Amino acid sequence: MDIIELKEKVKNGYVITRDEAIEVYNSDYNKLTEAADELREYFCGNNFDVCTIINAKSGRCSENCKFCAQSAHYNTNIKEYDLLDEETIVNDAIDKYSRGITRYSMVASGKGLTPKDIDKVCSITRKIYEKAPEIKVCISGGIISEESFEKLKDAGIKRVHNNLETSRKFFPEICTTHTYDQKIETIKAAQKAGMEICSGGLIGLGEDFEDRIDMALELRKLKVHSVPVNLLNPIKNTPLENNKPLSMEEVNRTCATFRFILPKALIRLAGGRALMEDFGTPALKSGANAAISGVLLTTKGISIEDDMERFKELKYNVKAV
């Protein structure tokens, strides 16, 4: 397979197969990353989507995801609290907006938001829009019903985050308290309610590169536009605490292959970016074109101001896409 030829076919609308994606991943490294960057520019220009998050509800999660510090199954000594009060979240959103970030997501631990949580999130969202109508508010709240998504949409929530995490085949190795199909049903419920989807996964869980490809193919089938790529940051006292973080080459190969599979998507560097070389800059030259900036959930984030300078140096046009 000639990767340059395949790149041109993708430009003309060709949809690559699983076998071709495997060949892409294993192709010459420099040719792969350069081709992916060219596809990024061709389909997305230099537009770059930056979002930020708040750990709106922390810990005591009933699910047993092996990578997660917030699971009640593991003793990770994190802060635990219910959904933060309205004033705290609204002020945080406005602060982030004043520093140049126009997409803001509330992230809540747990299997799913309660009806009371949904009502509170709706109220908070309306308050945010009263103070800064230009912000695009998103939610990450686990397994939620279509009816609740409709309420959230009416309040102004633009996008729903729900990671597939990995491939269908590998998922049972990572979590057994909910299923892959429950995640997909949640994504489809949000889509039926008219919401955009942000869904990707973690790399470095112990999966192989074909699992990453299978996840990307599932996301393509679901027509997901925003695709977070998280690099596992091993957390002490979780089952994956001894996993070795992936090399930057593997991260870049993954992002580049995702660009071939999802040529128009926002490939978003997310958790674990602080572990990457130059905070992920090589991946931003290998097909990635979005990022999460600022404080993360339970692991180290990256300064918004430093990030904005970095994206500017890369000649990206930062905006909410």
N, C-alpha and C positions, 0 to 999 in steps of 0.2 A: 504493500500500500504506500502511495506517495502522499504524505501529509499535506503538501502544498496543493496538490490536486484536490484532495478532500476538502481542504479549507475553501477553495474556490467553489466547489459544489455546494457547501453549506451556505455560502454567500448567496447562491442562486436558489436557495430554498430546500436543499436536500436535507433529509432527516437521517442521521446516521444510525446504524444498527448496533446491537450490543457487541457483536464481534468486532466491528469497526472501532467502537469505543475502547475495547481492550487493546487493539493495535495502537490506537492514538496514545493511550496511557504509556505504552511501552516504547514509543517512538523516540527518535533522537531528541534529547532534552532541549537543546537550544532551538531546534526547528519547531518543537511543540510549543514552547512558551512564546516564541515570536509569532507563530500562527494564531495562537489563542488571543494574544494582545491585539493582533490585527482584526480578528473577528469582533472583539470587544469594541474597538473603535468604529468598525464598519456598522455594527448594529446599534450601538449605544452612544456613539460619539465620545466626548470627554465628560459627559454628565456623570456625576458621582453622588450616590445617595448615602448620607450619613444619618444615623439615628442614635438615640441614647435611651437608656432604660433606667427604671427605678425598681429596686427590690421592694415591691409594694406590700407583699405578704410573705413572711419568711419562716422556713422550717416546718417541722411536724408533719411532713408530707407522708401520706399513707403508702405511697408507691415505693418500690424497691429498686429503682434505676441504679445500677451499680456504680455509676460515675458521680452521683449527685450528693453534695454536702447537705442538701436540705431534706434528705430522706430520713424519716424517723427510725429506719432500720439500722442506721449507723450513728455512732457517737462521734460527731465531728465538731462539737462545741461551738456551733454558730449561734448567732442571735436568733431568737424565735419571737415572732409577734404576728398578731392578726393584721388585717388590712389597715394600712396607715390612715391617719385622719386626712380629711379633705384639704385643710390648709397646708399641711406638709407636702402633699403631692402637687398641689397647684403651684405653690411657691417654687418647688423644684423644677417643674416644667417651664415656668417663666424664666427661671435662672438659666436653664440650658438654652432656651430660645434666645435670650439676650446675648449668649455667647456664640450664636450662629447656627444652632441645630434646630431644624424645623420639624423633625419627626421624633415623637416621644412615645415610649411604650411603658405601660404598667405591667409588671411581671409578678404574678401571684403563685406561690407554691401551693401544692395540693393537687388531688386528682381532678378537681374542677371547682369553679366558683359557686358558692351557695346563692340562692335567690336574693338573700340580703346583700351579699357582696355585689351581685349584678346591679342592684338598685343604687348602691353606693358608688360604684364605678361610673354609672350613668350620670349621677349627680356631679361627681368630680370632673368628668369629661366636659359637661356643660359649663362648669366654672372656668375650666382652662380656656375654652373658646370665648368666653366673655372677656377674658383678659388679653388673649392673643389669638384672634380668629385665623391667623395664617398657619398655626401649628397643625400638624397631622397627627392625631392621637391613635395609638395602636394598643392592643391588649394581648397578653399571653396568660391564659387562665386555665389551661388543661382541657378536659372534656366538657364541652358546653353544648346545650341543645339549640336547635334552630330557632325556637321561640326566644331564647335568651339572646341569641345573636341579633335577632331583629330588634330587640330593645336596645342593645348596644349600638347598632347601626343608627337607630333613630336619635340616639344621644350624640352621634357624631364620630364614633369609632370608625376609622378608615380601613384598618388592616388587622387581621388576626394572625397571631404567631402560634404555630403548633408543629414542632419538629417531628419528623419521622424517626430521627436519630441515626438510623442505619438501614440496612436492607431488611426485607421481610424475613429472609432466611436466618440472619444473624440476630434479629431483634430478641428472640427468646433467651439468648445468652446474656442479654443486658437487662431485661425487665420481664417479670412474670405476673405482675399485679394488674396490668391492663394489656390489651392486644394491639397489634399493628392495625387491625381492621377498625378498632375503636378510634384510632388516630385518623384514619382515612375517612371514617364516617363523620368525625368532627369537622374536618376540612371541607367535606362536601356540604355539611349543614351550613357552615359559614358562607360558602359560595352561593348556596340557595338563598341565603338572606341578603345577597348582593355585596358581600365583602371581599376585599383583596386578601390574598394569603401570603404569609411568610413562613416557609417551612424548609428545613434542611436537616443538618445533623452534626454529629460529632465524629471526628476521625481520630484514630489512635486508640480505639476501644479494644483492639485485638482482632478487628475485622481485617479482611484482605482488600486489595484495591477493587476487586470485582464486586464486593459488597457496596462500595462507594458508587460504582457505576450503576448497579441495580437500583440504589436509592435515587440517583439522578434520573434514571429512566422512569421510575415511579412518579417523581416530581413532574417530569415532562408530561406524563399521562394525565396528571391532575391539573396541568396548566398553571403551575406555580410560578410567579414572577420574581419574588424575592427569596433568595436561597442562602441562608446563613451557613457558613462553614466554620465550625468550632473545632479547635485543636484541644484534645483532652489535656487538662491540667490536673495531674493525679492528686487526689485529695486524701490526706492521711485518714485512716480508719474506714475508708470505703474499699470494696473488693478490688478496685482497680488502682489502689495506691502505689503499686509497684510497676505499673505500666511505664514504659519509657516513651517520652514524647516523640512524635514522628520527626524525621529530618525535614529541613526546609525544602529539599528537592521533592519529597513525597507530597508535601503541602502544595507546592507549585504544580506538580503533575496533576494532582487532584483538581485544583482550580482550573487548569488549562483544559482538562478533559471535560469538566462540567461545562465550560464555555462552548465546546464542540457539541455537547448534547443539548444545552440550553442556550443557544446563541444570543437570545434577546433578554435573558434574565439579568437580575441584579445578583451577582455572585458576591455575597457579603461576608467579609472577614469578621468573625464575632469573638466568642470566648477563646482565650488562649493566645490572642494576638500578641500579648506581652511576652510570650515565650518565643515568638518568631524573630528571625533575623531582621533587624531594623524595623521592628514592629509591623512586619508583614509587607514592607515595601516591595520585595521581590515578587510576592504573589500579586501585588497590584500592577505588576508588569507582565503577569502571566494569565490574564483574563479576568481577574477580580475587579469589580468596579463599585463596591459599596463597603461600608464598615459600621460597626458599633463603636462609639467613642464614649469616653468618660468612665465613671464608676460602673462596675459590673455587679453581679449578684453576690458571690462569696469569694471571688478571686480578683486579682489585681487588674485594673483597667488602665487606660492611657489618657493623659491630659488632653482635654478638648482643644486647648490652645496649641499644644504641640502637634496634634493631629491636623488641625486646620492649616498650619504652616506646612506640614508634610504633604498634604493633598494639593496645596497651592504649588509647591515645588514640582510636583508630578504633573502640573498643568491641567488638573481636573477642575471642572466647573461644579462646585458643591451646591446641590439643590435637592429638594425632596422629590423623588421621581415616582 
